């Protein structure tokens, strides 16, 4: 089940996140699911889940915790396996 990632809430390596559907952002991101591949105190790094296996084309995005919930609407998967709602 997807749940909203709240401001101040942290993620762990291996978590699965996505942009919240229905909010202003490029529509291509609605279909994408991201793996958290690195965490730090102030930021975390995500990569598109499908591209994780091919290191040559790995697209990474750095997200600052202070932007989550305010500028970047994200959801985190809280179940055993990723699923699209």
N, C-alpha and C positions, 0 to 999 in steps of 0.2 A: 504494500500500500504506500502511496506517495503521501508525504506530509511536508508542509511548508517549513523551510529552513528559516528560523527566526534570527533576528539580530543578536549577536553575542553567542549563538550556538555554534559549536565547533564540529568539524568533520574528522573522520579517521581515514587512513590509507585503506583503499579498497571499497569505500562507500560509493554508491551510485547516485548521481545527481542529474537533474534536468532543469531547464528553465520552466517557470510556471506558465502553463498554457493560458491563452486569453488575455495576456498583458502585453503592453507595447514592447516588442522586440522583433527582429527579423523572423518571419514565419518558418524559415528553413530550420531554425533552432527548435521548433516545436517537436520535430521528429527525432531529435538527437538525444542520446543518453550518454553521460560522461562518467568516467571512472576517476576517483581521486587517486592521483599517483604520488603526491608528495604533500606533506603538511608541515607547517611552521607555526610559530606563535602568532604571526600577524597575517599570514596568507596561506592559501593552498593552491595546488596545481591540478588541473583536470585535463584529461585527454578523451577524445571521442572514443567511445567503447569499441566500435568496430575497427578503429585504426590502431588499437593497442598492440596487436600482434605484429604489425608491419612497422618496424622502427624507422624505416626510411621516410615514411610519410606521416609520422606522428605529429599531430597538431596539438599543441599544449596551450592552455590558457591559465594565466595567473589571476586568481581572484582574492582580493583583500577582504578579510573578515569585516572590516568597517563598512564595506559596500553592500554586504548581504542584507537583504530585507529593505534597504533604503534605495539603492540604485540598481541592484541586481536581484530580481525575484527568482529564487531557486526553490526546488523541492528535493527531498532526499528520500530514497527508497528505504522503507523500514521492514521489508519482508525478507524471506530467504533467497529469493531470486528476482531479477529485474523483470518488471512487467509494465506494460503501458496501460494506463487507465483510460 
